[in-house]
Amino acid sequence: MKGPGKLRLRPTSDRLRETLFNVLGASVEDSLFVDLYAGTGAIGIEAVSRGAREVIFVESHAASARLIRENLEALDVRGGVDVIEADVLRGLGKLAARHLLADFIFIDPPYEGEEHLRVLEFLDESHLVAPYGLVIVEHSVQMDLPERFVRLERSRLLEQGDAALSFYRLAAAA
């Protein structure tokens, strides 16, 4: 699989990716997995290798989207994948228009900036998260994400080195 090369990407470390998929376990099998800010596509490709029914990659940079397509082709992955080349919020809008229910949505934007919150707020207001779905956010351990939105609540926080994974699920109806 090709890496980022000269592209300005911060791929999820192999160790953190392994931790993520150990936590998710067999539930990835037959799931709809969305990889936002997909970069090289490593997270989504791992989901494919673990039996996800469909993986949707959303990446705004043309060179990165091309890299994802090349990696999928190199691995002979043809069916059950979709690469959406768009800004993440526009890409999520397209998915919402298709009335999809995602089992997993992985968010890994650049650590600096407000992208994490913007996407979480969009997902909180949308109906893209399946009833037992998970939204997983990779972020810096220094970043303090909210415990709760209107519909989403953090159910787990895993820290590994300078990176962290926050797991959100739909809150139980009050």
Buried (B, 14 or more C-beta within 10 A) or exposed (E): EEEBEEBEBBBBBEEBBEBBBEBBEEEBEEBBBBBBBBBBBBBBBBBBEBEBBBBBBBBBBEEBBBBBBBBBEEEEBEEBBEBBBBEBBEBBBBBBEEEBEBBBBBBBBEBEEEBBBEBBBBBBEBEBBBEEBBBBBBBEEEEEBBEEBEBBBBBEBBEBEEBBBBBBBBBEEE
